[in-house]
């Protein structure tokens, strides 16, 4: 069953221009490397970096770490507001990848011991760390699509526990596996010799990136549309190509090819950042537009409310100054309103004394009998009813100023009777009131 994101009122897809720019940015490093290779520049020749040969490596790893932290912070801030695990499930693996980049920086600076030489450790750590990241990216969205139960503010505590637990677990497991695998002498020899085992291990992340970008993420985005998810799918292009460069020569840790691969990996981490920025920008624009609409609606509602109060005052003034007794009743025969003249004729202290009561509760018996007959006839016929009986407001004044009552049904748009209006007249009625 297809699901839609009802909590997100903003754009859920990237615009064509953004798609073209992101795809072009992902392909640019490899197009430049391909152009250089066709022009005869050695791809595995070391790049001069001064006194320290790994300065570019440190720079790239620091930038990837910064991008992963930015993605995680933005995604978890939104998670704190919505309680939905859609974005943290993609941000968690990227944050784990950034933490593994931090561990590699610790090895390069000598803070963390390793038995592998740096020229072997660098390609090994890249393949292992990215292999773990893409494995997480394949598994977590798949599991979420199968269960799809932990979301929404109604399960905020449970969702928070899962988000923190998943992210912490991925980071700890990744650090442990990276440290353990890079310390294996057999893997070190395989990467040093560049044999079939090294190529096999290096090609596994490439295959997983293809599966992630071609099958898993499209389904994930279809069920939970988001700009971030779409930018993650586009990031699979530079990340997959970067790993392909490593897989073609897994024992190489420097050179123009690896420079292009590092650039592609950095772009692969920057694309989700750009997607989040666009998502937040469109969200902000949508909120501004919503606020403007809300302000306009509030202004119109205020004007309508003021106009309604004025009309109500005018009608109430007219209702109170008419020299005819008037009574409004609902469909259940309870009195909604009477004017001051009716209250005076019925010997009531105020018109409010009759509100919510039945005619027989406040009127004397003869008038209550007239109301009962008039209401019954009006509701039965659905038309105007004039009663021939005359009612004297004061029995001692028999024959003077008799009041005749007319009962008019009040109907809604569908023709149903919603109430009755009773109007008294001191003169015989010759036309509908």
C-alpha positions as a Markdown table, in Angstrom:
| # | Residue | x | y | z |
|---|---|---|---|---|
| 1 | Unk | 0.0 | 0.0 | 0.0 |
| 2 | Unk | 1.4 | 3.4 | -0.9 |
| 3 | Unk | 1.9 | 5.8 | 1.9 |
| 4 | Unk | 2.1 | 9.6 | 1.8 |
| 5 | Unk | 3.7 | 12.0 | 4.1 |
| 6 | Unk | 0.8 | 14.1 | 5.4 |
| 7 | Unk | 3.0 | 15.9 | 7.9 |
| 8 | Unk | 5.1 | 17.6 | 5.4 |
| 9 | Unk | 3.2 | 20.4 | 3.5 |
| 10 | Unk | 6.3 | 21.5 | 1.5 |
| 11 | Unk | 7.9 | 20.2 | -1.7 |
| 12 | Unk | 8.7 | 16.5 | -1.5 |
| 13 | Unk | 10.7 | 16.3 | -4.7 |
| 14 | Unk | 13.6 | 18.2 | -6.1 |
| 15 | Unk | 13.1 | 20.5 | -9.0 |
| 16 | Unk | 14.6 | 19.5 | -12.4 |
| 17 | Unk | 17.3 | 22.2 | -12.2 |
| 18 | Unk | 18.4 | 20.9 | -8.8 |
| 19 | Unk | 18.5 | 17.3 | -10.1 |
| 20 | Unk | 20.6 | 18.3 | -13.0 |
| 21 | Unk | 23.1 | 20.3 | -10.9 |
| 22 | Unk | 23.4 | 17.4 | -8.3 |
| 23 | Unk | 24.0 | 14.8 | -10.9 |
| 24 | Unk | 26.5 | 17.0 | -12.7 |
| 25 | Unk | 28.3 | 17.7 | -9.4 |
| 26 | Unk | 28.5 | 14.0 | -8.7 |
| 27 | Unk | 29.9 | 13.2 | -12.1 |
| 28 | Unk | 32.3 | 16.1 | -12.4 |
| 29 | Unk | 35.3 | 14.7 | -10.5 |
| 30 | Unk | 35.3 | 11.5 | -12.5 |
| 31 | Unk | 34.8 | 13.3 | -15.8 |
| 32 | Unk | 37.9 | 15.4 | -15.0 |
| 33 | Unk | 39.9 | 12.3 | -14.0 |
| 34 | Unk | 38.8 | 10.5 | -17.2 |
| 35 | Unk | 39.8 | 13.5 | -19.2 |
| 36 | Unk | 43.2 | 13.6 | -17.5 |
| 37 | Unk | 43.7 | 9.9 | -18.1 |
| 38 | Unk | 42.9 | 10.2 | -21.8 |
| 39 | Unk | 45.4 | 13.1 | -22.0 |
| 40 | Unk | 48.2 | 10.8 | -20.6 |
| 41 | Unk | 48.3 | 11.9 | -17.0 |
| 42 | Unk | 49.3 | 8.9 | -14.8 |
| 43 | Unk | 46.3 | 8.2 | -12.5 |
| 44 | Unk | 48.3 | 6.4 | -9.8 |
| 45 | Unk | 51.1 | 9.0 | -9.6 |
| 46 | Unk | 51.3 | 10.6 | -6.2 |
| 47 | Unk | 50.1 | 14.2 | -5.8 |
| 48 | Unk | 52.7 | 16.5 | -4.3 |
| 49 | Unk | 51.5 | 17.8 | -1.0 |
| 50 | Unk | 54.6 | 19.2 | 0.6 |
| 51 | Unk | 56.2 | 17.7 | 3.7 |
| 52 | Unk | 53.2 | 15.6 | 4.6 |
| 53 | Unk | 52.0 | 13.1 | 2.0 |
| 54 | Unk | 48.6 | 12.6 | 3.6 |
| 55 | Unk | 47.5 | 16.3 | 3.9 |
| 56 | Unk | 44.8 | 15.9 | 1.2 |
| 57 | Unk | 43.6 | 12.7 | 2.9 |
| 58 | Unk | 43.2 | 14.4 | 6.2 |
| 59 | Unk | 41.4 | 17.3 | 4.6 |
| 60 | Unk | 38.9 | 15.0 | 2.8 |
| 61 | Unk | 38.2 | 12.9 | 5.9 |
| 62 | Unk | 37.7 | 16.0 | 8.0 |
| 63 | Unk | 35.2 | 17.5 | 5.5 |
| 64 | Unk | 33.3 | 14.2 | 5.3 |
| 65 | Unk | 33.2 | 14.1 | 9.1 |
| 66 | Unk | 31.8 | 17.6 | 9.1 |
| 67 | Unk | 29.2 | 16.8 | 6.5 |
| 68 | Unk | 28.0 | 13.7 | 8.3 |
| 69 | Unk | 27.7 | 15.7 | 11.6 |
| 70 | Unk | 25.7 | 18.4 | 9.8 |
| 71 | Unk | 23.4 | 15.8 | 8.3 |
| 72 | Unk | 22.8 | 14.1 | 11.6 |
| 73 | Unk | 22.2 | 17.4 | 13.5 |
| 74 | Unk | 19.6 | 18.6 | 11.0 |
| 75 | Unk | 17.9 | 15.3 | 10.7 |
| 76 | Unk | 17.7 | 14.8 | 14.5 |
| 77 | Unk | 16.4 | 18.3 | 15.0 |
| 78 | Unk | 13.5 | 17.6 | 12.7 |
| 79 | Unk | 13.0 | 14.2 | 14.4 |
| 80 | Unk | 12.7 | 16.0 | 17.8 |
| 81 | Unk | 9.8 | 18.0 | 16.3 |
| 82 | Unk | 8.0 | 15.3 | 14.4 |
| 83 | Unk | 9.0 | 12.1 | 16.1 |
| 84 | Unk | 9.3 | 10.3 | 12.7 |
| 85 | Unk | 12.2 | 8.0 | 12.0 |
| 86 | Unk | 12.2 | 8.6 | 8.2 |
| 87 | Unk | 15.3 | 10.8 | 8.2 |
| 88 | Unk | 17.2 | 9.5 | 11.2 |
| 89 | Unk | 17.2 | 6.1 | 9.5 |
| 90 | Unk | 19.3 | 7.6 | 6.7 |
| 91 | Unk | 21.3 | 10.0 | 8.9 |
| 92 | Unk | 22.4 | 7.3 | 11.4 |
| 93 | Unk | 24.5 | 5.3 | 8.9 |
| 94 | Unk | 26.1 | 8.6 | 7.5 |
| 95 | Unk | 27.0 | 9.7 | 11.1 |
| 96 | Unk | 28.5 | 6.3 | 11.7 |
| 97 | Unk | 30.6 | 6.7 | 8.5 |
| 98 | Unk | 31.7 | 10.2 | 9.8 |
| 99 | Unk | 32.8 | 8.7 | 13.1 |
| 100 | Unk | 34.8 | 6.0 | 11.3 |
| 101 | Unk | 36.4 | 8.9 | 9.3 |
| 102 | Unk | 37.3 | 10.4 | 12.7 |
| 103 | Unk | 38.9 | 7.1 | 13.8 |
| 104 | Unk | 41.0 | 7.1 | 10.6 |
| 105 | Unk | 42.1 | 10.6 | 11.4 |
| 106 | Unk | 43.2 | 9.3 | 14.8 |
| 107 | Unk | 45.3 | 6.6 | 13.1 |
| 108 | Unk | 46.9 | 9.1 | 10.7 |
| 109 | Unk | 47.8 | 11.4 | 13.6 |
| 110 | Unk | 49.1 | 8.5 | 15.7 |
| 111 | Unk | 46.5 | 8.7 | 18.4 |
| 112 | Unk | 45.1 | 5.2 | 17.7 |
| 113 | Unk | 47.5 | 2.3 | 17.2 |
| 114 | Unk | 47.3 | 0.0 | 14.1 |
| 115 | Unk | 49.5 | -2.8 | 12.8 |
| 116 | Unk | 48.9 | -1.9 | 9.2 |
| 117 | Unk | 51.1 | 0.6 | 7.3 |
| 118 | Unk | 49.3 | 3.8 | 6.3 |
| 119 | Unk | 49.6 | 3.0 | 2.6 |
| 120 | Unk | 47.6 | -0.2 | 3.3 |
| 121 | Unk | 45.5 | 1.1 | 6.1 |
| 122 | Unk | 44.0 | 3.9 | 4.1 |
| 123 | Unk | 42.4 | 1.9 | 1.2 |
| 124 | Unk | 41.4 | -0.9 | 3.7 |
| 125 | Unk | 39.7 | 1.5 | 6.1 |
| 126 | Unk | 37.9 | 3.2 | 3.2 |
| 127 | Unk | 36.5 | 0.0 | 1.8 |
| 128 | Unk | 35.5 | -1.4 | 5.2 |
| 129 | Unk | 34.0 | 1.8 | 6.5 |
| 130 | Unk | 32.0 | 2.6 | 3.3 |
| 131 | Unk | 31.0 | -1.1 | 3.0 |
| 132 | Unk | 29.5 | -0.9 | 6.5 |
| 133 | Unk | 27.7 | 2.4 | 5.8 |
| 134 | Unk | 26.1 | 1.2 | 2.6 |
| 135 | Unk | 25.1 | -2.1 | 4.3 |
| 136 | Unk | 23.3 | -0.1 | 7.0 |
| 137 | Unk | 21.7 | 2.1 | 4.4 |
| 138 | Unk | 20.4 | -1.0 | 2.7 |
| 139 | Unk | 19.1 | -2.8 | 5.8 |
| 140 | Unk | 17.6 | 0.0 | 7.9 |
| 141 | Unk | 15.2 | 1.4 | 5.2 |
| 142 | Unk | 14.2 | -2.1 | 4.2 |
| 143 | Unk | 13.4 | -3.1 | 7.8 |
| 144 | Unk | 11.5 | 0.2 | 8.3 |
| 145 | Unk | 9.5 | -0.4 | 5.1 |
| 146 | Unk | 8.5 | -3.8 | 6.3 |
| 147 | Unk | 7.5 | -2.7 | 9.8 |
| 148 | Unk | 6.6 | 1.0 | 9.3 |
| 149 | Unk | 5.1 | 1.2 | 12.8 |
| 150 | Unk | 7.3 | 3.6 | 14.8 |
| 151 | Unk | 6.4 | 7.1 | 13.8 |
| 152 | Unk | 4.4 | 10.0 | 14.9 |
| 153 | Unk | 4.2 | 12.1 | 18.1 |
| 154 | Unk | 1.9 | 9.6 | 19.7 |
| 155 | Unk | 4.9 | 7.2 | 20.0 |
| 156 | Unk | 7.5 | 9.9 | 20.6 |
| 157 | Unk | 9.3 | 8.1 | 23.5 |
| 158 | Unk | 9.5 | 4.8 | 21.6 |
| 159 | Unk | 10.7 | 6.5 | 18.5 |
| 160 | Unk | 13.4 | 8.4 | 20.5 |
| 161 | Unk | 14.6 | 5.2 | 22.1 |
| 162 | Unk | 14.9 | 3.6 | 18.7 |
| 163 | Unk | 16.6 | 6.6 | 17.1 |
| 164 | Unk | 19.2 | 6.9 | 19.8 |
| 165 | Unk | 19.7 | 3.2 | 20.1 |
| 166 | Unk | 20.2 | 2.6 | 16.4 |
| 167 | Unk | 22.6 | 5.5 | 15.9 |
| 168 | Unk | 24.7 | 4.6 | 19.0 |
| 169 | Unk | 24.7 | 0.9 | 18.1 |
| 170 | Unk | 25.8 | 1.7 | 14.5 |
| 171 | Unk | 28.7 | 3.9 | 15.7 |
| 172 | Unk | 30.0 | 1.4 | 18.3 |
| 173 | Unk | 29.7 | -1.6 | 16.0 |
| 174 | Unk | 31.3 | 0.3 | 13.1 |
| 175 | Unk | 34.3 | 1.4 | 15.2 |
| 176 | Unk | 34.8 | -2.1 | 16.6 |
| 177 | Unk | 34.6 | -3.8 | 13.2 |
| 178 | Unk | 36.8 | -1.2 | 11.5 |
| 179 | Unk | 39.5 | -1.6 | 14.2 |
| 180 | Unk | 39.3 | -5.4 | 14.1 |
| 181 | Unk | 39.3 | -5.9 | 10.3 |
| 182 | Unk | 42.1 | -3.4 | 9.6 |
| 183 | Unk | 44.2 | -5.3 | 12.1 |
| 184 | Unk | 43.8 | -8.6 | 10.3 |
| 185 | Unk | 47.1 | -9.6 | 8.8 |
| 186 | Unk | 45.4 | -11.6 | 6.0 |
| 187 | Unk | 43.4 | -8.6 | 4.8 |
| 188 | Unk | 46.5 | -6.5 | 5.0 |
| 189 | Unk | 48.4 | -8.9 | 2.7 |
| 190 | Unk | 45.4 | -9.1 | 0.3 |
| 191 | Unk | 45.2 | -5.3 | -0.1 |
| 192 | Unk | 49.0 | -5.1 | -0.4 |
| 193 | Unk | 49.1 | -7.7 | -3.2 |
| 194 | Unk | 45.9 | -6.4 | -4.9 |
| 195 | Unk | 44.6 | -10.0 | -5.4 |
| 196 | Unk | 41.2 | -11.3 | -6.0 |
| 197 | Unk | 40.2 | -11.1 | -2.4 |
| 198 | Unk | 41.0 | -7.4 | -2.3 |
| 199 | Unk | 39.0 | -6.8 | -5.5 |
| 200 | Unk | 36.0 | -8.9 | -4.2 |
| 201 | Unk | 35.9 | -7.0 | -0.9 |
| 202 | Unk | 36.3 | -3.6 | -2.7 |
| 203 | Unk | 33.5 | -4.4 | -5.2 |
| 204 | Unk | 30.9 | -5.4 | -2.6 |
| 205 | Unk | 30.1 | -1.7 | -1.6 |
| 206 | Unk | 29.7 | -0.9 | -5.3 |
| 207 | Unk | 27.1 | -3.6 | -5.7 |
| 208 | Unk | 25.3 | -2.5 | -2.6 |
| 209 | Unk | 25.2 | 1.1 | -3.8 |
| 210 | Unk | 23.6 | 0.0 | -7.0 |
| 211 | Unk | 21.0 | -2.0 | -5.0 |
| 212 | Unk | 20.4 | 1.0 | -2.7 |
| 213 | Unk | 20.1 | 3.6 | -5.4 |
| 214 | Unk | 18.1 | 1.6 | -7.9 |
| 215 | Unk | 15.7 | -0.4 | -5.7 |
| 216 | Unk | 15.6 | 0.4 | -2.0 |
| 217 | Unk | 15.6 | 4.2 | -1.9 |
| 218 | Unk | 13.1 | 4.6 | -4.7 |
| 219 | Unk | 10.6 | 2.5 | -2.8 |
| 220 | Unk | 11.5 | 4.3 | 0.4 |
| 221 | Unk | 10.9 | 7.7 | -1.2 |
| 222 | Unk | 7.7 | 6.5 | -2.8 |
| 223 | Unk | 6.3 | 5.6 | 0.7 |
| 224 | Unk | 7.8 | 8.6 | 2.5 |
| 225 | Unk | 8.5 | 11.4 | 0.0 |
| 226 | Unk | 11.3 | 13.8 | 1.1 |
| 227 | Unk | 13.9 | 16.0 | -0.6 |
| 228 | Unk | 16.5 | 14.5 | 1.7 |
| 229 | Unk | 15.7 | 10.9 | 0.6 |
| 230 | Unk | 15.8 | 11.9 | -3.0 |
| 231 | Unk | 19.2 | 13.6 | -2.5 |
| 232 | Unk | 20.4 | 10.5 | -0.8 |
| 233 | Unk | 19.5 | 8.5 | -3.9 |
| 234 | Unk | 21.4 | 10.9 | -6.1 |
| 235 | Unk | 24.4 | 10.7 | -3.7 |
| 236 | Unk | 24.6 | 7.0 | -4.6 |
| 237 | Unk | 26.0 | 8.0 | -8.0 |
| 238 | Unk | 29.3 | 9.7 | -6.7 |
| 239 | Unk | 29.6 | 7.3 | -3.8 |
| 240 | Unk | 29.3 | 4.3 | -6.1 |
| 241 | Unk | 31.7 | 5.7 | -8.6 |
| 242 | Unk | 34.2 | 6.6 | -5.9 |
| 243 | Unk | 34.1 | 3.0 | -4.7 |
| 244 | Unk | 34.5 | 1.8 | -8.2 |
| 245 | Unk | 37.8 | 3.7 | -8.5 |
| 246 | Unk | 39.0 | 2.0 | -5.3 |
| 247 | Unk | 37.8 | -1.4 | -6.5 |
| 248 | Unk | 39.7 | -1.1 | -9.7 |
| 249 | Unk | 43.0 | -0.5 | -7.8 |
| 250 | Unk | 42.4 | -1.4 | -4.1 |
| 251 | Unk | 46.0 | -1.3 | -3.1 |
| 252 | Unk | 46.4 | 2.4 | -4.2 |
| 253 | Unk | 46.1 | 5.1 | -1.5 |
| 254 | Unk | 47.3 | 8.2 | -3.5 |
| 255 | Unk | 47.2 | 9.6 | -7.0 |
| 256 | Unk | 44.9 | 11.5 | -9.2 |
| 257 | Unk | 42.4 | 8.7 | -9.4 |
| 258 | Unk | 42.1 | 8.5 | -5.6 |
| 259 | Unk | 41.9 | 12.3 | -5.5 |
| 260 | Unk | 38.9 | 12.1 | -7.8 |
| 261 | Unk | 37.4 | 9.2 | -5.7 |
| 262 | Unk | 37.9 | 11.3 | -2.5 |
| 263 | Unk | 36.3 | 14.3 | -4.2 |
| 264 | Unk | 33.4 | 12.1 | -5.3 |
| 265 | Unk | 32.9 | 10.7 | -1.8 |
| 266 | Unk | 32.9 | 14.2 | -0.4 |
| 267 | Unk | 30.3 | 15.3 | -2.9 |
| 268 | Unk | 28.3 | 12.2 | -2.0 |
| 269 | Unk | 28.1 | 13.4 | 1.6 |
| 270 | Unk | 27.5 | 17.0 | 0.6 |
| 271 | Unk | 24.5 | 16.2 | -1.6 |
| 272 | Unk | 22.3 | 15.2 | 1.3 |
| 273 | Unk | 23.4 | 18.4 | 3.1 |
| 274 | Unk | 22.2 | 20.4 | 0.1 |
| 275 | Unk | 19.0 | 18.4 | 0.1 |
| 276 | Unk | 18.4 | 19.2 | 3.7 |
| 277 | Unk | 19.1 | 22.9 | 3.2 |
| 278 | Unk | 16.7 | 23.0 | 0.3 |
| 279 | Unk | 14.1 | 21.1 | 2.4 |
| 280 | Unk | 14.4 | 23.6 | 5.2 |
| 281 | Unk | 14.4 | 26.5 | 2.8 |
| 282 | Unk | 11.2 | 25.3 | 1.2 |
| 283 | Unk | 9.7 | 24.6 | 4.6 |
| 284 | Unk | 10.5 | 28.1 | 5.7 |
| 285 | Unk | 9.0 | 29.5 | 2.6 |
| 286 | Unk | 5.9 | 27.4 | 3.1 |
| 287 | Unk | 5.6 | 28.5 | 6.7 |
| 288 | Unk | 5.9 | 32.2 | 5.6 |
| 289 | Unk | 3.2 | 31.6 | 3.0 |
| 290 | Unk | 1.0 | 29.8 | 5.5 |
| 291 | Unk | 1.5 | 32.6 | 8.0 |
| 292 | Unk | 0.5 | 35.2 | 5.4 |
| 293 | Unk | -2.6 | 33.2 | 4.6 |
| 294 | Unk | -3.4 | 32.7 | 8.3 |
| 295 | Unk | -3.0 | 36.5 | 8.9 |
| 296 | Unk | -5.3 | 37.2 | 5.9 |
| 297 | Unk | -7.8 | 34.7 | 7.2 |
| 298 | Unk | -7.6 | 36.1 | 10.8 |
| 299 | Unk | -8.1 | 39.6 | 9.4 |
| 300 | Unk | -11.1 | 38.5 | 7.3 |
| 301 | Unk | -12.5 | 36.5 | 10.3 |
| 302 | Unk | -12.1 | 39.6 | 12.5 |
| 303 | Unk | -13.9 | 41.8 | 10.0 |
| 304 | Unk | -16.7 | 39.2 | 9.6 |
| 305 | Unk | -17.0 | 38.9 | 13.3 |
| 306 | Unk | -17.2 | 42.6 | 13.8 |
| 307 | Unk | -19.7 | 42.9 | 11.0 |
| 308 | Unk | -21.7 | 40.0 | 12.5 |
| 309 | Unk | -21.7 | 41.7 | 15.9 |
| 310 | Unk | -22.9 | 44.9 | 14.3 |
| 311 | Unk | -25.7 | 43.1 | 12.5 |
| 312 | Unk | -26.6 | 41.2 | 15.6 |
| 313 | Unk | -26.8 | 44.5 | 17.5 |
| 314 | Unk | -29.0 | 46.0 | 14.8 |
| 315 | Unk | -31.3 | 42.9 | 14.7 |
| 316 | Unk | -31.5 | 42.9 | 18.5 |
| 317 | Unk | -32.4 | 46.6 | 18.6 |
| 318 | Unk | -35.1 | 46.0 | 15.9 |
| 319 | Unk | -36.2 | 42.8 | 17.8 |
| 320 | Unk | -36.6 | 44.8 | 21.0 |
| 321 | Unk | -38.3 | 47.8 | 19.6 |
| 322 | Unk | -41.0 | 46.1 | 17.5 |
| 323 | Unk | -44.4 | 46.7 | 18.9 |
| 324 | Unk | -45.4 | 43.1 | 18.3 |
| 325 | Unk | -44.8 | 40.1 | 20.6 |
| 326 | Unk | -42.3 | 37.7 | 19.0 |
| 327 | Unk | -41.1 | 34.3 | 20.2 |
| 328 | Unk | -38.4 | 32.1 | 18.6 |
| 329 | Unk | -38.4 | 28.3 | 19.4 |
| 330 | Unk | -36.2 | 25.5 | 18.2 |
| 331 | Unk | -37.3 | 22.2 | 16.7 |
| 332 | Unk | -37.6 | 20.7 | 20.2 |
| 333 | Unk | -40.1 | 23.5 | 21.1 |
| 334 | Unk | -37.7 | 25.1 | 23.6 |
| 335 | Unk | -37.7 | 28.9 | 23.6 |
| 336 | Unk | -34.6 | 30.5 | 22.1 |
| 337 | Unk | -35.6 | 34.2 | 22.4 |
| 338 | Unk | -38.5 | 36.5 | 23.1 |
| 339 | Unk | -38.6 | 40.2 | 22.9 |
| 340 | Unk | -39.3 | 42.7 | 25.7 |
| 341 | Unk | -43.0 | 43.1 | 24.7 |
| 342 | Unk | -43.6 | 39.4 | 25.0 |
| 343 | Unk | -42.0 | 39.3 | 28.4 |
| 344 | Unk | -44.2 | 42.2 | 29.5 |
| 345 | Unk | -47.4 | 40.6 | 28.2 |
| 346 | Unk | -46.5 | 37.3 | 29.9 |
| 347 | Unk | -45.6 | 38.9 | 33.2 |
| 348 | Unk | -41.9 | 37.9 | 33.0 |
| 349 | Unk | -39.2 | 39.9 | 34.7 |
| 350 | Unk | -36.9 | 39.8 | 31.6 |
| 351 | Unk | -36.8 | 38.1 | 28.2 |
| 352 | Unk | -33.8 | 35.9 | 29.4 |
| 353 | Unk | -36.1 | 34.3 | 31.9 |
| 354 | Unk | -37.8 | 32.3 | 29.1 |
| 355 | Unk | -34.7 | 31.1 | 27.2 |
| 356 | Unk | -34.3 | 27.3 | 27.2 |
| 357 | Unk | -37.8 | 26.6 | 28.6 |
| 358 | Unk | -40.9 | 25.2 | 27.1 |
| 359 | Unk | -44.0 | 27.5 | 26.6 |
| 360 | Unk | -46.0 | 25.7 | 29.2 |
| 361 | Unk | -43.3 | 26.3 | 31.8 |
| 362 | Unk | -43.6 | 30.1 | 31.7 |
| 363 | Unk | -46.8 | 31.0 | 29.9 |
| 364 | Unk | -50.2 | 30.9 | 31.5 |
| 365 | Unk | -52.3 | 28.0 | 30.4 |
| 366 | Unk | -54.4 | 29.7 | 27.7 |
| 367 | Unk | -51.4 | 31.0 | 25.9 |
| 368 | Unk | -49.5 | 27.7 | 26.4 |
| 369 | Unk | -52.4 | 25.9 | 24.7 |
| 370 | Unk | -52.4 | 28.3 | 21.8 |
| 371 | Unk | -48.6 | 27.8 | 21.4 |
| 372 | Unk | -49.0 | 24.0 | 21.6 |
| 373 | Unk | -51.7 | 24.0 | 18.9 |
| 374 | Unk | -49.8 | 26.5 | 16.6 |
| 375 | Unk | -46.5 | 24.6 | 16.9 |
| 376 | Unk | -48.1 | 21.3 | 16.1 |
| 377 | Unk | -49.9 | 22.6 | 13.1 |
| 378 | Unk | -46.9 | 24.5 | 11.8 |
| 379 | Unk | -44.5 | 21.5 | 12.1 |
| 380 | Unk | -47.1 | 19.1 | 10.6 |
| 381 | Unk | -47.9 | 21.3 | 7.6 |
| 382 | Unk | -44.5 | 22.9 | 7.2 |
| 383 | Unk | -46.3 | 26.1 | 6.3 |
| 384 | Unk | -47.6 | 29.3 | 7.8 |
| 385 | Unk | -50.3 | 28.8 | 10.5 |
| 386 | Unk | -52.7 | 31.5 | 11.8 |
| 387 | Unk | -54.8 | 30.6 | 14.8 |
| 388 | Unk | -58.4 | 31.9 | 15.0 |
| 389 | Unk | -58.2 | 31.9 | 18.8 |
| 390 | Unk | -57.6 | 35.3 | 20.4 |
| 391 | Unk | -55.6 | 35.6 | 23.6 |
| 392 | Unk | -56.0 | 38.4 | 26.1 |
| 393 | Unk | -53.0 | 39.4 | 27.9 |
| 394 | Unk | -55.3 | 40.5 | 30.8 |
| 395 | Unk | -58.5 | 38.6 | 31.3 |
| 396 | Unk | -60.1 | 41.7 | 32.9 |
| 397 | Unk | -59.8 | 43.4 | 29.6 |
| 398 | Unk | -61.9 | 40.9 | 27.6 |
| 399 | Unk | -62.8 | 42.3 | 24.2 |
| 400 | Unk | -60.1 | 44.9 | 24.1 |
| 401 | Unk | -56.9 | 44.5 | 22.1 |
| 402 | Unk | -57.1 | 40.8 | 21.4 |
| 403 | Unk | -53.8 | 39.3 | 20.2 |
| 404 | Unk | -53.8 | 36.7 | 17.4 |
| 405 | Unk | -50.7 | 34.5 | 16.9 |
| 406 | Unk | -49.1 | 33.4 | 13.7 |
| 407 | Unk | -46.6 | 30.5 | 13.6 |
| 408 | Unk | -44.1 | 30.3 | 10.8 |
| 409 | Unk | -41.8 | 27.3 | 10.4 |
| 410 | Unk | -38.0 | 28.0 | 10.0 |
| 411 | Unk | -36.4 | 25.6 | 7.5 |
| 412 | Unk | -32.8 | 24.9 | 6.5 |
| 413 | Unk | -31.4 | 24.4 | 3.0 |
| 414 | Unk | -32.7 | 20.9 | 2.8 |
| 415 | Unk | -36.2 | 21.9 | 3.8 |
| 416 | Unk | -36.0 | 20.5 | 7.3 |
| 417 | Unk | -37.7 | 22.4 | 10.1 |
| 418 | Unk | -35.2 | 23.9 | 12.5 |
| 419 | Unk | -37.4 | 26.1 | 14.5 |
| 420 | Unk | -40.7 | 28.1 | 14.8 |
| 421 | Unk | -41.3 | 31.8 | 14.9 |
| 422 | Unk | -44.4 | 32.9 | 16.7 |
| 423 | Unk | -45.6 | 36.5 | 16.1 |
| 424 | Unk | -48.5 | 38.1 | 17.9 |
| 425 | Unk | -50.7 | 40.9 | 16.4 |
| 426 | Unk | -53.3 | 43.1 | 17.9 |
| 427 | Unk | -55.0 | 43.4 | 14.5 |
| 428 | Unk | -56.5 | 40.6 | 12.5 |
| 429 | Unk | -53.8 | 39.3 | 10.1 |
| 430 | Unk | -54.7 | 39.5 | 6.4 |
| 431 | Unk | -51.3 | 38.6 | 4.9 |
| 432 | Unk | -48.4 | 36.4 | 5.9 |
| 433 | Unk | -46.4 | 38.0 | 8.6 |
